[in-house]
Amino acid sequence: MSNWTPLELRVLAGLYVQNEQSFLVRRCVHRFLAGEITAREAIERIREHSDVRDDEPAPEAPSPP
């Protein structure tokens, strides 16, 4: 679990909270917690699916003023 930044962890947690009923999201978070993938990989895999709710801007995007 040491392969993450605080921002990535916050985004991943937000995606989980918004989509906790999604098997895909739960599986990606589980794989992250098991150390199989990084937080960034989990976020990318989750965001690839259009049925996943994402109210958070991408980690690379600057915050609006």
C-alpha positions as a Markdown table, in Angstrom:
| # | Residue | x | y | z |
|---|---|---|---|---|
| 1 | Met | 0.0 | 0.0 | 0.0 |
| 2 | Ser | 3.0 | 2.3 | 0.0 |
| 3 | Asn | 2.7 | 3.0 | -3.7 |
| 4 | Trp | 0.3 | 6.0 | -3.5 |
| 5 | Thr | 0.1 | 9.7 | -2.9 |
| 6 | Pro | -2.3 | 11.4 | -0.5 |
| 7 | Leu | -4.2 | 12.9 | -3.5 |
| 8 | Glu | -4.5 | 9.5 | -5.2 |
| 9 | Leu | -5.7 | 7.9 | -2.0 |
| 10 | Arg | -8.3 | 10.7 | -1.6 |
| 11 | Val | -9.6 | 10.2 | -5.2 |
| 12 | Leu | -9.7 | 6.4 | -4.9 |
| 13 | Ala | -11.6 | 6.8 | -1.6 |
| 14 | Gly | -14.0 | 9.2 | -3.2 |
| 15 | Leu | -14.7 | 6.9 | -6.1 |
| 16 | Tyr | -15.3 | 4.1 | -3.7 |
| 17 | Val | -17.8 | 6.1 | -1.6 |
| 18 | Gln | -19.7 | 7.3 | -4.7 |
| 19 | Asn | -19.7 | 3.8 | -6.3 |
| 20 | Glu | -19.6 | 1.3 | -3.4 |
| 21 | Gln | -22.3 | -0.8 | -5.0 |
| 22 | Ser | -20.2 | -1.3 | -8.2 |
| 23 | Phe | -18.4 | -4.7 | -8.3 |
| 24 | Leu | -15.7 | -3.1 | -10.5 |
| 25 | Val | -14.9 | -0.4 | -8.0 |
| 26 | Arg | -14.9 | -2.8 | -5.0 |
| 27 | Arg | -12.6 | -5.2 | -6.9 |
| 28 | Cys | -10.2 | -2.4 | -7.9 |
| 29 | Val | -10.0 | -1.1 | -4.3 |
| 30 | His | -9.5 | -4.7 | -3.1 |
| 31 | Arg | -6.7 | -5.3 | -5.5 |
| 32 | Phe | -5.1 | -2.0 | -4.4 |
| 33 | Leu | -5.3 | -3.0 | -0.7 |
| 34 | Ala | -3.8 | -6.4 | -1.6 |
| 35 | Gly | -0.9 | -4.6 | -3.2 |
| 36 | Glu | -1.7 | -6.0 | -6.7 |
| 37 | Ile | -2.1 | -2.6 | -8.3 |
| 38 | Thr | -1.2 | 1.0 | -7.4 |
| 39 | Ala | -3.8 | 3.6 | -6.5 |
| 40 | Arg | -3.2 | 5.3 | -9.8 |
| 41 | Glu | -3.9 | 2.1 | -11.7 |
| 42 | Ala | -7.1 | 1.5 | -9.7 |
| 43 | Ile | -8.3 | 5.0 | -10.5 |
| 44 | Glu | -7.5 | 4.6 | -14.2 |
| 45 | Arg | -9.3 | 1.3 | -14.4 |
| 46 | Ile | -12.4 | 2.7 | -12.5 |
| 47 | Arg | -12.6 | 5.8 | -14.7 |
| 48 | Glu | -12.5 | 3.7 | -17.9 |
| 49 | His | -16.0 | 2.6 | -17.3 |
| 50 | Ser | -18.8 | 5.0 | -18.2 |
| 51 | Asp | -21.3 | 3.6 | -15.7 |
| 52 | Val | -19.1 | 4.7 | -12.7 |
| 53 | Arg | -20.0 | 8.0 | -11.1 |
| 54 | Asp | -17.1 | 10.4 | -10.7 |
| 55 | Asp | -17.9 | 13.8 | -9.2 |
| 56 | Glu | -14.2 | 14.5 | -8.5 |
| 57 | Pro | -11.9 | 16.1 | -11.1 |
| 58 | Ala | -8.9 | 14.1 | -12.4 |
| 59 | Pro | -5.8 | 14.3 | -10.1 |
| 60 | Glu | -3.9 | 16.0 | -12.8 |
| 61 | Ala | -6.5 | 18.7 | -13.3 |
| 62 | Pro | -6.0 | 22.0 | -11.5 |
| 63 | Ser | -8.7 | 23.0 | -9.0 |
| 64 | Pro | -11.0 | 25.7 | -10.2 |
| 65 | Pro | -10.4 | 29.2 | -8.7 |
